[in-house]
Amino acid sequence: MDIESFREYCLSLPGTTEGMKWEHLCFMIEEKIYVIIAIDEGNSFSIKCNPDEFEELAARGGIAQAYHMAKRQWIQIENLEVLNDKELKSRVSDSRAMVLAKLPKKTQAKYA
């Protein structure tokens, strides 16, 4: 998937906004990051993952623990080609859902 298609997909998810933080493009819900991508560094990006899947994901080529993020809860993916489009979209959607689940119930209800 190319960066523009990735951006369009992220922005298609309800409540998503984008912004720059730490010189990285971020996709957020209610100002909480669910994807952070280094567009100037080969499009490596980090997403939240299910801690139960962390070991399995980190064992795959092109995927590792995300730097400066919660240990065993965020993975860094080398580029947009590591995952096929279907899995990439699913992982991004799951990351958004995990971040949303940590927000107040009233906020979650806006996106139900």
MDAnalysis code that builds the backbone (N, CA, C; Angstrom):
import MDAnalysis as mda
import numpy as np

u = mda.Universe.empty(336, n_residues=112, atom_resindex=np.repeat(np.arange(112), 3), trajectory=True)
u.add_TopologyAttr("name", ["N", "CA", "C"] * 112)
u.add_TopologyAttr("resid", np.arange(1, 113))
u.add_TopologyAttr("resname", ["MET", "ASP", "ILE", "GLU", "SER", "PHE", "ARG", "GLU", "TYR", "CYS", "LEU", "SER", "LEU", "PRO", "GLY", "THR", "THR", "GLU", "GLY", "MET", "LYS", "TRP", "GLU", "HIS", "LEU", "CYS", "PHE", "MET", "ILE", "GLU", "GLU", "LYS", "ILE", "TYR", "VAL", "ILE", "ILE", "ALA", "ILE", "ASP", "GLU", "GLY", "ASN", "SER", "PHE", "SER", "ILE", "LYS", "CYS", "ASN", "PRO", "ASP", "GLU", "PHE", "GLU", "GLU", "LEU", "ALA", "ALA", "ARG", "GLY", "GLY", "ILE", "ALA", "GLN", "ALA", "TYR", "HIS", "MET", "ALA", "LYS", "ARG", "GLN", "TRP", "ILE", "GLN", "ILE", "GLU", "ASN", "LEU", "GLU", "VAL", "LEU", "ASN", "ASP", "LYS", "GLU", "LEU", "LYS", "SER", "ARG", "VAL", "SER", "ASP", "SER", "ARG", "ALA", "MET", "VAL", "LEU", "ALA", "LYS", "LEU", "PRO", "LYS", "LYS", "THR", "GLN", "ALA", "LYS", "TYR", "ALA"])
u.atoms.positions = np.array([
    [0.860, -1.177, 0.000],
    [0.000, 0.000, 0.000],
    [0.905, 1.239, 0.000],
    [0.553, 2.230, -0.786],
    [1.343, 3.455, -0.797],
    [0.854, 4.403, 0.307],
    [1.635, 5.428, 0.584],
    [1.353, 6.321, 1.712],
    [0.017, 7.050, 1.540],
    [-0.322, 7.436, 0.338],
    [-1.602, 8.155, 0.137],
    [-2.798, 7.239, 0.385],
    [-2.723, 5.999, -0.074],
    [-3.807, 5.041, 0.184],
    [-3.906, 4.750, 1.677],
    [-2.754, 4.641, 2.335],
    [-2.732, 4.414, 3.779],
    [-3.387, 5.586, 4.508],
    [-3.018, 6.787, 4.117],
    [-3.587, 7.998, 4.720],
    [-5.101, 8.039, 4.511],
    [-5.542, 7.773, 3.300],
    [-6.983, 7.779, 3.002],
    [-7.718, 6.746, 3.855],
    [-7.121, 5.559, 4.010],
    [-7.767, 4.536, 4.830],
    [-7.891, 5.014, 6.277],
    [-6.798, 5.500, 6.842],
    [-6.842, 5.966, 8.236],
    [-7.895, 7.055, 8.422],
    [-7.929, 8.013, 7.514],
    [-8.890, 9.120, 7.633],
    [-10.330, 8.670, 7.403],
    [-10.523, 7.504, 6.809],
    [-11.879, 6.990, 6.584],
    [-12.478, 6.402, 7.866],
    [-11.640, 6.122, 8.857],
    [-12.137, 5.562, 10.110],
    [-12.809, 6.669, 10.928],
    [-13.996, 6.409, 11.464],
    [-14.760, 7.455, 12.161],
    [-13.969, 8.148, 13.268],
    [-14.023, 9.481, 13.249],
    [-13.393, 10.279, 14.295],
    [-11.909, 10.495, 14.134],
    [-11.325, 9.990, 13.050],
    [-9.876, 10.118, 12.871],
    [-9.481, 11.521, 12.453],
    [-8.443, 12.022, 13.089],
    [-7.806, 13.280, 12.691],
    [-6.334, 12.970, 12.448],
    [-5.665, 13.879, 11.758],
    [-4.240, 13.698, 11.535],
    [-3.498, 14.936, 11.993],
    [-2.244, 14.744, 12.330],
    [-1.422, 15.864, 12.754],
    [0.030, 15.431, 12.818],
    [0.899, 16.402, 12.987],
    [2.328, 16.122, 13.091],
    [2.751, 16.247, 14.549],
    [3.474, 15.242, 15.035],
    [4.053, 15.258, 16.378],
    [5.442, 14.652, 16.272],
    [6.408, 15.299, 16.863],
    [7.790, 14.794, 16.852],
    [8.270, 14.515, 15.427],
    [7.866, 15.353, 14.497],
    [8.226, 15.218, 13.078],
    [7.724, 13.922, 12.450],
    [6.636, 13.383, 12.986],
    [6.000, 12.173, 12.465],
    [4.526, 12.477, 12.202],
    [3.981, 11.829, 11.178],
    [2.559, 11.951, 10.884],
    [1.796, 11.024, 11.818],
    [0.805, 11.568, 12.505],
    [0.026, 10.784, 13.464],
    [-1.442, 10.757, 13.055],
    [-2.056, 9.607, 13.232],
    [-3.496, 9.467, 13.070],
    [-4.042, 9.208, 14.462],
    [-5.073, 9.989, 14.811],
    [-5.560, 10.005, 16.180],
    [-7.078, 9.920, 16.235],
    [-7.559, 9.494, 17.390],
    [-8.967, 9.587, 17.714],
    [-9.031, 10.310, 19.055],
    [-9.791, 11.394, 19.097],
    [-9.879, 12.214, 20.304],
    [-8.481, 12.614, 20.803],
    [-7.613, 12.968, 19.863],
    [-6.245, 13.409, 20.159],
    [-5.347, 12.322, 20.748],
    [-5.785, 11.079, 20.707],
    [-4.976, 9.951, 21.172],
    [-4.451, 9.212, 19.946],
    [-3.154, 9.048, 19.863],
    [-2.513, 8.437, 18.702],
    [-2.818, 6.944, 18.615],
    [-3.186, 6.501, 17.413],
    [-3.289, 5.060, 17.167],
    [-2.364, 4.599, 16.040],
    [-1.832, 5.525, 15.250],
    [-0.790, 5.235, 14.259],
    [0.164, 6.419, 14.257],
    [1.452, 6.129, 14.295],
    [2.468, 7.173, 14.138],
    [3.434, 6.678, 13.065],
    [3.633, 7.507, 12.044],
    [4.406, 7.064, 10.876],
    [5.524, 8.059, 10.555],
    [6.695, 7.509, 10.302],
    [7.872, 8.314, 9.969],
    [7.950, 8.445, 8.450],
    [7.267, 9.445, 7.919],
    [7.199, 9.578, 6.456],
    [8.543, 9.945, 5.834],
    [9.441, 10.514, 6.619],
    [10.768, 10.858, 6.093],
    [11.789, 9.752, 6.317],
    [11.358, 8.649, 6.891],
    [12.277, 7.552, 7.207],
    [11.760, 6.229, 6.644],
    [11.349, 6.231, 5.387],
    [10.925, 5.003, 4.724],
    [9.553, 4.504, 5.121],
    [8.745, 5.369, 5.718],
    [7.375, 5.023, 6.114],
    [7.299, 3.923, 7.170],
    [8.299, 3.849, 8.053],
    [8.143, 2.928, 9.180],
    [7.052, 3.520, 10.072],
    [6.278, 2.649, 10.701],
    [5.178, 3.148, 11.519],
    [4.943, 2.255, 12.716],
    [4.280, 2.815, 13.711],
    [3.966, 2.079, 14.927],
    [2.472, 2.089, 15.159],
    [1.979, 0.943, 15.639],
    [0.563, 0.793, 15.980],
    [0.456, 0.017, 17.291],
    [-0.662, 0.216, 17.950],
    [-0.943, -0.534, 19.172],
    [-1.315, -1.961, 18.769],
    [-0.918, -2.919, 19.595],
    [-1.276, -4.304, 19.307],
    [-1.793, -4.978, 20.568],
    [-2.471, -6.076, 20.375],
    [-2.946, -6.879, 21.492],
    [-1.712, -7.493, 22.157],
    [-1.513, -7.266, 23.469],
    [-0.337, -7.827, 24.139],
    [-0.218, -9.349, 23.978],
    [-1.340, -10.037, 23.820],
    [-1.310, -11.488, 23.627],
    [-0.712, -11.888, 22.279],
    [-0.702, -10.965, 21.317],
    [-0.150, -11.239, 19.985],
    [1.260, -10.687, 19.811],
    [1.748, -9.967, 20.813],
    [3.025, -9.269, 20.666],
    [4.170, -10.192, 20.246],
    [4.371, -11.271, 20.974],
    [5.502, -12.181, 20.680],
    [5.426, -12.709, 19.253],
    [4.248, -13.133, 18.848],
    [4.052, -13.666, 17.499],
    [4.358, -12.601, 16.444],
    [3.870, -11.396, 16.663],
    [4.108, -10.314, 15.703],
    [5.579, -9.918, 15.659],
    [6.186, -9.758, 16.835],
    [7.585, -9.322, 16.903],
    [8.547, -10.357, 16.311],
    [8.121, -11.603, 16.218],
    [8.962, -12.658, 15.644],
    [8.973, -12.602, 14.108],
    [8.032, -11.866, 13.532],
    [7.958, -11.766, 12.074],
    [8.981, -10.769, 11.557],
    [9.457, -10.989, 10.365],
    [10.393, -10.068, 9.739],
    [9.769, -8.702, 9.520],
    [10.516, -7.656, 9.818],
    [10.044, -6.291, 9.589],
    [9.178, -5.734, 10.704],
    [9.017, -6.483, 11.811],
    [8.189, -6.030, 12.932],
    [9.002, -6.160, 14.218],
    [8.947, -5.125, 15.068],
    [9.690, -5.142, 16.331],
    [8.937, -4.320, 17.376],
    [9.415, -4.368, 18.613],
    [8.888, -3.510, 19.668],
    [9.065, -2.057, 19.223],
    [8.035, -1.242, 19.363],
    [8.117, 0.176, 18.995],
    [8.929, 0.932, 20.041],
    [9.852, 1.748, 19.573],
    [10.669, 2.563, 20.468],
    [9.809, 3.621, 21.149],
    [10.094, 3.897, 22.380],
    [9.443, 4.967, 23.144],
    [7.940, 4.761, 23.326],
    [7.457, 3.560, 23.166],
    [6.033, 3.273, 23.342],
    [5.895, 2.188, 24.406],
    [4.676, 2.011, 24.901],
    [4.430, 1.033, 25.959],
    [4.945, -0.352, 25.560],
    [5.771, -0.907, 26.398],
    [6.398, -2.193, 26.114],
    [5.348, -3.286, 25.922],
    [5.535, -4.075, 24.857],
    [4.678, -5.210, 24.514],
    [3.250, -4.795, 24.140],
    [3.023, -3.511, 23.931],
    [1.692, -3.049, 23.526],
    [1.719, -2.309, 22.190],
    [2.901, -1.905, 21.740],
    [3.053, -1.201, 20.470],
    [4.142, -1.888, 19.660],
    [3.871, -2.063, 18.364],
    [4.863, -2.631, 17.456],
    [5.255, -1.591, 16.414],
    [6.491, -1.694, 15.958],
    [6.969, -0.860, 14.863],
    [7.105, -1.752, 13.640],
    [6.548, -1.289, 12.547],
    [6.575, -2.038, 11.297],
    [7.469, -1.280, 10.320],
    [8.392, -1.987, 9.733],
    [9.453, -1.409, 8.915],
    [8.956, -0.488, 7.795],
    [7.876, -0.898, 7.115],
    [7.311, -0.070, 6.048],
    [5.910, -0.577, 5.704],
    [5.252, 0.085, 4.788],
    [3.870, -0.242, 4.440],
    [3.733, -1.527, 3.625],
    [4.866, -2.130, 3.254],
    [4.834, -3.356, 2.448],
    [4.998, -4.631, 3.289],
    [5.301, -4.496, 4.565],
    [5.538, -5.680, 5.412],
    [4.263, -6.527, 5.539],
    [3.132, -5.864, 5.692],
    [1.843, -6.558, 5.806],
    [1.067, -6.404, 4.505],
    [0.273, -7.415, 4.140],
    [-0.576, -7.234, 2.964],
    [-1.670, -6.215, 3.314],
    [-2.330, -5.674, 2.303],
    [-3.299, -4.603, 2.527],
    [-4.400, -4.996, 3.503],
    [-4.892, -6.224, 3.394],
    [-5.980, -6.674, 4.265],
    [-5.529, -6.702, 5.733],
    [-4.360, -7.290, 5.983],
    [-3.873, -7.345, 7.371],
    [-3.504, -5.958, 7.879],
    [-2.925, -5.134, 7.023],
    [-2.561, -3.771, 7.413],
    [-3.798, -3.004, 7.876],
    [-4.859, -3.053, 7.090],
    [-6.095, -2.361, 7.457],
    [-6.678, -2.923, 8.746],
    [-6.635, -4.229, 8.897],
    [-7.160, -4.867, 10.100],
    [-6.364, -4.443, 11.338],
    [-5.040, -4.432, 11.237],
    [-4.186, -4.050, 12.369],
    [-4.385, -2.578, 12.741],
    [-4.527, -1.715, 11.742],
    [-4.769, -0.296, 12.013],
    [-6.121, -0.117, 12.696],
    [-7.136, -0.792, 12.179],
    [-8.473, -0.722, 12.775],
    [-8.456, -1.234, 14.218],
    [-7.733, -2.319, 14.459],
    [-7.621, -2.865, 15.814],
    [-6.898, -1.890, 16.734],
    [-5.849, -1.238, 16.225],
    [-5.111, -0.259, 17.020],
    [-6.046, 0.877, 17.447],
    [-6.829, 1.373, 16.490],
    [-7.802, 2.428, 16.780],
    [-8.790, 1.959, 17.842],
    [-9.292, 0.735, 17.702],
    [-10.279, 0.202, 18.650],
    [-9.685, 0.077, 20.059],
    [-8.420, -0.333, 20.161],
    [-7.787, -0.460, 21.481],
    [-7.586, 0.900, 22.141],
    [-7.219, 1.899, 21.339],
    [-7.058, 3.250, 21.879],
    [-8.422, 3.801, 22.296],
    [-9.424, 3.615, 21.458],
    [-10.777, 4.084, 21.760],
    [-11.314, 3.433, 23.040],
    [-11.007, 2.166, 23.241],
    [-11.502, 1.434, 24.412],
    [-10.974, 2.011, 25.730],
    [-9.889, 2.757, 25.677],
    [-9.311, 3.368, 26.877],
    [-9.930, 4.735, 27.190],
    [-10.740, 5.242, 26.282],
    [-11.375, 6.552, 26.482],
    [-12.657, 6.391, 27.298],
    [-13.160, 7.495, 27.862],
    [-14.397, 7.412, 28.648],
    [-15.557, 6.837, 27.827],
    [-16.466, 6.150, 28.514],
    [-17.622, 5.506, 27.857],
    [-18.416, 6.492, 27.017],
    [-18.591, 7.693, 27.517],
    [-19.359, 8.716, 26.785],
    [-18.677, 9.032, 25.448],
    [-17.361, 9.096, 25.463],
    [-16.598, 9.364, 24.237],
    [-16.708, 8.168, 23.292],
    [-16.592, 6.961, 23.842],
    [-16.703, 5.747, 23.028],
    [-18.058, 5.695, 22.335],
    [-19.098, 6.108, 23.023],
    [-20.461, 6.049, 22.486],
    [-20.619, 6.892, 21.228],
    [-19.829, 7.952, 21.093],
    [-19.903, 8.805, 19.901],
    [-19.516, 8.040, 18.638],
    [-18.727, 6.980, 18.795],
    [-18.215, 6.237, 17.651],
    [-18.791, 4.836, 17.529],
    [-19.794, 4.522, 18.337],
    [-20.398, 3.181, 18.319],
    [-21.305, 2.987, 17.126],
])
